[in-house]
Amino acid sequence: MRLVSACGEAAPYPFPVVVEVKGVTEPAQFSKLPDALSALLASLRSLPLSIEQLDYFDELFGPGSVHRIGHRLAPYGEVRSLAFLGLTPHLVKLYPADPGAPQP
């Protein structure tokens, strides 16, 4: 079943989500996808990432990405990327919050 608004576009992801940067931040749950993306971007911008990485994350998780990210969460269950702090990769994850399941 797909949620559709009156204008015919799919609604943003309607469930709480969790965001984290493994090894850098603890998982944080948000009730709205736009809030989660905004917080994730703020966390990533506070890290010593290269300009290229920051531009990439701005494009991937920026305000215009809410519908795209919501469409990826529905069939795939998560959105992942890597942030490199120096030569060390850190997994950036966004996934649905399941209140009954233990956090990964």
C-alpha positions as CSV (number, residue, x, y, z in Angstrom):
1,M,0.0,0.0,0.0
2,R,1.3,3.4,-0.9
3,L,0.4,6.7,0.7
4,V,-0.6,9.3,-1.9
5,S,-1.4,13.0,-1.3
6,A,-4.1,14.9,-3.1
7,C,-1.7,16.2,-5.7
8,G,-0.7,12.6,-6.7
9,E,2.8,12.6,-5.2
10,A,3.9,10.0,-2.7
11,A,3.8,11.3,0.9
12,P,7.1,11.5,2.8
13,Y,8.1,8.5,4.8
14,P,5.4,8.4,7.5
15,F,7.2,6.5,10.3
16,P,9.8,7.3,12.9
17,V,13.4,6.9,11.8
18,V,16.8,6.5,13.4
19,V,20.0,8.1,12.2
20,E,23.6,7.5,13.3
21,V,27.2,7.8,12.2
22,K,28.8,4.5,13.5
23,G,31.7,5.2,15.9
24,V,30.9,8.9,16.0
25,T,27.3,9.4,17.2
26,E,24.8,7.3,19.1
27,P,21.6,6.3,17.2
28,A,19.0,9.1,17.5
29,Q,15.3,8.6,16.8
30,F,13.1,11.2,15.1
31,S,9.4,11.1,14.4
32,K,9.7,13.0,11.1
33,L,12.0,12.2,8.3
34,P,12.8,15.9,7.5
35,D,13.9,16.4,11.2
36,A,16.1,13.3,11.0
37,L,17.8,14.4,7.8
38,S,18.4,17.9,9.2
39,A,20.0,16.5,12.4
40,L,22.1,14.0,10.4
41,L,23.4,16.8,8.2
42,A,24.2,19.0,11.2
43,S,26.2,16.1,12.7
44,L,28.1,15.5,9.5
45,R,28.8,19.2,9.1
46,S,30.4,19.2,12.5
47,L,32.9,16.6,11.5
48,P,36.3,17.3,9.8
49,L,35.1,16.0,6.4
50,S,36.5,17.2,3.1
51,I,34.5,19.7,1.0
52,E,33.7,17.0,-1.5
53,Q,32.2,14.8,1.2
54,L,30.2,17.7,2.7
55,D,28.9,18.5,-0.8
56,Y,28.0,14.8,-1.3
57,F,26.1,14.6,2.0
58,D,24.3,17.9,1.4
59,E,23.0,16.5,-1.9
60,L,22.2,13.0,-0.4
61,F,20.5,14.2,2.8
62,G,19.5,17.8,2.0
63,P,16.0,19.3,2.3
64,G,15.1,18.3,-1.3
65,S,15.8,14.6,-0.6
66,V,12.9,13.8,1.8
67,H,10.7,12.1,-0.9
68,R,13.7,10.3,-2.4
69,I,15.0,9.0,0.9
70,G,11.4,8.0,1.9
71,H,11.1,6.0,-1.3
72,R,14.4,4.2,-0.6
73,L,13.5,3.4,3.0
74,A,10.2,1.7,2.0
75,P,11.6,-1.1,-0.2
76,Y,15.2,-1.3,1.2
77,G,14.7,-0.7,4.9
78,E,17.7,1.6,5.2
79,V,19.9,4.2,3.5
80,R,23.7,3.8,4.0
81,S,26.8,5.7,3.0
82,L,30.3,6.2,4.3
83,A,32.0,9.2,5.8
84,F,35.8,9.2,5.9
85,L,37.5,10.8,8.8
86,G,41.0,10.7,7.6
87,L,41.4,7.2,6.3
88,T,38.9,5.7,8.6
89,P,35.4,4.9,7.2
90,H,32.3,5.5,9.4
91,L,29.0,4.0,8.3
92,V,26.2,6.6,8.0
93,K,22.8,4.9,8.5
94,L,19.2,6.0,8.3
95,Y,16.6,3.3,9.0
96,P,13.0,2.9,10.3
97,A,12.6,2.9,14.1
98,D,11.0,-0.2,15.4
99,P,10.1,0.4,19.0
100,G,9.9,-3.3,19.8
101,A,13.3,-4.2,18.3
102,P,16.7,-3.8,19.9
103,Q,18.8,-1.0,18.3
104,P,21.7,-2.3,16.1
